Amino acid sequence: MLRVHSPVYQPSVNAGRTMLKDLIEGFREFRRTNFKQQRGLFRTLAWAGQKPKAALITCCDSRVDPTLIFAAQPGDLFVVRNVANLVPPYKPNQDYHGTSAALEFAVRELGVQLLVVMGHSQCGGVAALPKDRSDQKSDFVDHWMSIAEPALTKLREGLPADAETDLPELERAVVRLSLDNLRTFPWIAEAEREGRLLLCGMLFDVADAELHVLDNATGQFQPVSPPRPRFHSTHSALSATAAAAVEGSAEETAAHT
């Protein structure tokens, strides 16, 4: 029997056991609430299969949950998660290609109509890209992040060698690069060309829950307008006149932004 005596290791084991209990209790809560309310949906998905219309490539960061962000239901989204929401260039060979395999399944088998690359703020993988990591050993991450090096090189063109890299700009550049790489897959390029598939880039701000969508015409990310306040006569003390004034103010503000 393996006996672990390390005082550093043991607390992490206890923390893991606590987290496991939390997961089990979370599952029980899911059974009591969501599953009970959506039993029919889950059974339909089980027997009829999944038919999502959209696929998302996003980061595996625990702060980014596409189902929560987009208020999606089970079966709505085919989600592909990896470090820094990267898409490698099309390269069919005998290596293991988890992201590419998922893309092939989504586009060629499921026939999704929307393919989104969604980055996010404060991305650790992107933040590490400009840093010298020669003294840190990585079995997989550094090689994976090399996919994003063209985005970093392009962003730093003309800058002094010691100039700091603008992290938000790099996060946006990585999304653009992943979109470019998507178009190197022949069956993705064909589907887009024939109008069967729409490609879209997004960036989610974790702190403020803001979403920016890439405008393909300008190459710039545009913010999605937040929902306007809803006014209900039975729940709001605002008069109809006051509500109209707020609505008008919102429209005027939007017109000047």
N, C-alpha and C positions, 0 to 999 in steps of 0.2 A: 504493500500500500504506500502511495506517495504521501509523504508528510511535508507540509509547507510550514516553515518556521519564520519566514521573513516577516518582520513587523510592517514592512512597506507593502507587501503583497496581500496580506491577510485582510486589511480594511477594504481593499478593492473587491475581494470576494464577498464580504458581508454586504457591501453596497450593491453588488450584482444580485445577490439574493433578495435584497429589499426591492430592487427594481423589477425582478422577476415576479415578485408578489404583486407589485403595482400593475404589471402587465396582465396578470391573471385576473385581478380585480377589475381592470379596465375592460377585459373581455366579457366578464360577467355583466358589467354595466351596459355594454354594447348589446348583449342578449336581452337585457331587461328593457332597453329603450329602442335604439335604432332598428335592430333586427325585428323586434316585435311589431314596430310600426311599418316596416318595409318587407315583411316576410314574403309577400307576393312578388315583389321586385326581385328579391334574391333567388326565389325559385324559378322565375322566368329566365333570369340570367344563367342559372345553373343548367336548365334543360334546353333553352333556345340558343345559348352561347352569347358571347359578347359581340356587339356591333357598334363600337365607338366611332364617332364621326371625326374626332380630333385626337391628335397625338402630341404630346409635349416632351421635349428634351429639356430637362432642367437639372439643377445641381442636387446632389445628395445631402446638402446641408440640412440639418434638422430644423432650422428656422423657416424653411420654405416648404409649404405643403400645398401643392396645386389644387387638390380637391377642396381644401378649405378656402383658398384664395378665390377660386372661381365658383364657389357654392355649387359644386358638381355632385351628382348622385353616382352611386355605384354603376359601372358600365358606361359612363359618359366619356371618360378620358383614358387613353392608353398612355401611360406615363413611363418615360425612360429617364432614369436618374444616374448621374455619374459625377465625378469630381469636376466642378467648374463648368457644367453644362456644355461640354465639348463634343463636337462631331469630328471624327477623323476623316481625312480624304478617303474616297473610294479606293480600296486596295484588297481585292479578293485574293486570298492565299490560304495557306493551311494554319495560320495563326488563329488565336481565339479573338473573335470580334464581337463582344457583347453588345455594344451600342449599334454597330452596323447590322447585326442579326435582328435586333429589335426593330430597327428602321425597316428592314426588308419585310418583316412580318407585318408591321403596321401598314405599309404602303401596298405591298403586293398581295398579301393575304386578306387583311381586314378592309383594305380600300378606304382608309381614312381620307377625308376631304380637306382637312386643315392640319398643317404641321408647324408647330410653334417651337422656337428656341427661346427659353426664358432664363435670363441671368438674374442676378440679384445683387444688392448692395452688400458691402463688407464681405465679399467672397474671399475666403482664406486661400483657396487655390490660386485665384487671380492675383491676390496680394503678394503671394510668394514668388510669382513669376519673375519680377525684376531683381529679386534678391540673390546674392551669392550663397548658394547652398552646397558648395564644394566640400564643406566639412561635415555635412549631414548625410547619412546613409539612407537611401530610399530604394526599396526593391522595385516599386512600380510607379509611384506618384510622379517623380521627376520626369521619367520617360513619357508618361501620359501627358503631363503639362507641356511637353515640348511641342505638342500639337498647336498650342497657342502662341508659340514664339513668333510666327509671322505677324501676328497682331501687335505684339510688343515692338518688333522691329519697325513696322510701319508707323506706329504712334510716336516713336522716338526719332524719326528721321529729322535731321537738322537741329536736334537738341544737343547741348553740351553733354559730354559723357557723365558728368557728375550731377546733371539735372534730375530732380525727383520726377518719378512717373505719376501722372494724374490717375489715381486708382479708378474713380468713376468712369473716366474716359476709356481706360483699359477694359473695364467690365463691359462697356458698350462695344468696344472693338472686338472683344472675344465673341459676343453674340453675332456680330456681322461676319466674322470669320467662320463661325459654325454654319451660318446660312450659306456662305460661299461653298463650304465643303459639302453641304447637302446637295448642292447642284452638280457635284462631281459624280454622284450616283446616277447612272444612266436612266434607271426607271423612275427616279424622283424628278430628274430634269424633263423626261418625257411627259410625266403626269402633269407637271406644272405647265409645260408648253401647250399641252392639249386642253388645259383648263379644268382638269380633274382634281387638281391639288393646289391649295393656296399655302405659300410659305410665309411665315410671319416671325418677326423678332420682338421680344419684350424684355423689359427690365423691371424687377419688383424691388421697391424700397422697403426693407424690413422694418425700419424704425417708424415710418409714417404710413405704411400700407398704401403706398402710391404705386401706380402701374404706368409705365411708359411704353408706348408701342412704336416700333420703327416704321417711319414713313418711307416706303420704297422709292418714292419720287425724289425726296430730298436727301435721303440717307440719315436723317435726324430722328431722334426719339421724341415723341410728343406725349405729354401727359394725358391720361384718361380723366375726364372731368369727374369729380366726386358726385355722388347722388345728391340731388337737391332735397331740402327738408320737406317732409310730408306733413300736410295740415289736415287734421280730422276735426270736424265740428264737435264731436263728443269727447275728444281727448285733448283739445288745444284751447287755451284761453285767448289765442290770437283771433282777432276779428278777421273777416274776409278781406277788409281793406288793408289791414296790416300784413296779412299773408301775401296779398298781391304786391305790396310794396317790397317785401323781401324778395319775391320772385323777380320783380323788375330790377332790383338792385343786383341780383345774381346775374341776370342777363346783361346788364350794363357792364358789370365787372368782367364778364367773359368776353364781351366785345372789345375791351381795351387790353386784354392780355394776349 
